[in-house]
Amino acid sequence: MSEDYLGFGTTPIAENCAQLHCDNYRYSEYLKRARQEARAFIEGIKQTLNPPDSVYFRICTCPHDFGSYIEVRMYWENEEGEEWVYNFESHEPETWEDIGIDWKKVYTDNSCYEGENHV
């Protein structure tokens, strides 16, 4: 198993995401919401963009000065996978719609999100 990877956020790039610190901050709620986003993001990528079998995903907790944050990591096992991941990075989906995900089904409690899509 390869340890080569690229890290991504938990949502498509133009979408708002769970915030590590917000007015209603509770770290356990952030982790729950960020993991929800990450699972939905991975599901959408797999269903619509068909990554090769040599690409696999992990939801990782990454330490930071202000508390750990969640990211989606894409690993690859061969050149085909590496090419696919770097192509994904260059053409990341912008919205949930781009990967066939209804964002209203991803979020059940929007108290820790910013932006018009999630309040």
C-alpha positions as CSV (number, residue, x, y, z in Angstrom):
1,M,0.0,0.0,0.0
2,S,1.4,3.4,-1.1
3,E,1.8,6.3,1.3
4,D,1.8,8.8,-1.5
5,Y,-1.2,11.1,-1.2
6,L,-2.7,14.5,-1.7
7,G,-5.0,16.1,0.9
8,F,-8.2,17.9,0.2
9,G,-10.9,19.6,2.1
10,T,-14.1,17.9,3.2
11,T,-16.3,19.6,0.6
12,P,-16.2,20.7,-3.1
13,I,-14.0,23.8,-3.4
14,A,-16.8,26.4,-3.8
15,E,-18.9,25.0,-0.9
16,N,-18.8,26.1,2.7
17,C,-17.6,23.6,5.2
18,A,-17.8,22.9,8.9
19,Q,-15.7,25.4,10.8
20,L,-13.2,24.3,13.4
21,H,-14.0,27.4,15.5
22,C,-17.4,29.2,15.3
23,D,-19.7,31.0,17.6
24,N,-21.4,27.8,18.7
25,Y,-18.2,25.9,18.9
26,R,-18.1,22.4,20.2
27,Y,-15.2,20.4,19.0
28,S,-17.1,17.1,19.0
29,E,-19.8,18.7,16.8
30,Y,-17.2,20.0,14.4
31,L,-15.7,16.5,14.1
32,K,-19.1,14.9,13.5
33,R,-20.0,17.5,10.8
34,A,-16.7,17.4,9.1
35,R,-16.8,13.6,8.9
36,Q,-20.3,13.8,7.5
37,E,-19.0,16.1,4.8
38,A,-16.0,14.0,4.1
39,R,-18.0,10.8,3.7
40,A,-20.5,12.6,1.3
41,F,-17.6,14.1,-0.7
42,I,-15.9,10.7,-1.1
43,E,-19.2,9.1,-2.0
44,G,-19.9,11.7,-4.7
45,I,-16.4,11.5,-6.1
46,K,-16.6,7.7,-6.4
47,Q,-20.1,7.7,-8.0
48,T,-19.6,10.5,-10.5
49,L,-15.8,10.6,-11.3
50,N,-15.0,6.9,-11.3
51,P,-11.5,6.8,-9.8
52,P,-9.4,3.8,-10.8
53,D,-9.0,0.9,-8.3
54,S,-5.5,2.1,-7.6
55,V,-6.9,5.2,-5.9
56,Y,-8.2,4.9,-2.3
57,F,-9.5,7.4,0.2
58,R,-9.0,8.1,3.9
59,I,-10.7,10.6,6.2
60,C,-7.8,11.8,8.4
61,T,-7.6,13.9,11.6
62,C,-4.7,16.3,11.3
63,P,-3.3,18.1,14.3
64,H,-3.2,21.9,14.3
65,D,-2.4,24.6,16.9
66,F,-6.1,25.4,17.3
67,G,-7.4,21.8,17.4
68,S,-7.3,18.9,14.9
69,Y,-9.1,19.3,11.6
70,I,-10.5,16.7,9.2
71,E,-9.3,16.3,5.6
72,V,-9.9,13.8,2.8
73,R,-6.8,12.1,1.5
74,M,-6.4,10.4,-1.8
75,Y,-3.7,7.7,-2.0
76,W,-2.5,6.0,-5.2
77,E,-0.7,2.7,-5.9
78,N,0.6,3.2,-9.4
79,E,1.1,5.8,-12.1
80,E,-2.5,5.6,-13.4
81,G,-3.7,6.4,-9.9
82,E,-1.2,9.2,-9.4
83,E,-2.3,10.8,-12.7
84,W,-5.9,10.5,-11.8
85,V,-5.4,12.2,-8.4
86,Y,-3.3,15.0,-9.9
87,N,-6.0,15.5,-12.6
88,F,-8.6,15.7,-9.9
89,E,-6.6,18.3,-8.1
90,S,-6.4,20.4,-11.2
91,H,-10.2,20.0,-11.9
92,E,-11.8,19.7,-8.4
93,P,-15.5,19.8,-8.4
94,E,-16.8,23.2,-7.3
95,T,-20.2,22.3,-5.9
96,W,-22.1,19.4,-4.3
97,E,-24.2,19.3,-7.4
98,D,-21.1,18.7,-9.6
99,I,-20.7,15.3,-7.8
100,G,-24.4,14.5,-7.6
101,I,-24.9,15.2,-3.9
102,D,-27.8,17.1,-2.5
103,W,-26.2,19.2,0.3
104,K,-29.5,19.3,2.2
105,K,-29.1,15.6,2.8
106,V,-25.5,16.0,4.1
107,Y,-26.3,18.5,6.8
108,T,-28.9,18.0,9.5
109,D,-27.8,20.8,11.9
110,N,-26.3,23.9,10.3
111,S,-25.4,25.8,13.5
112,C,-21.7,25.6,12.8
113,Y,-21.6,26.5,9.1
114,E,-21.1,29.9,7.5
115,G,-22.5,31.1,4.2
116,E,-25.8,31.3,2.6
117,N,-26.0,27.6,1.6
118,H,-25.8,26.4,5.1
119,V,-27.8,28.6,7.4
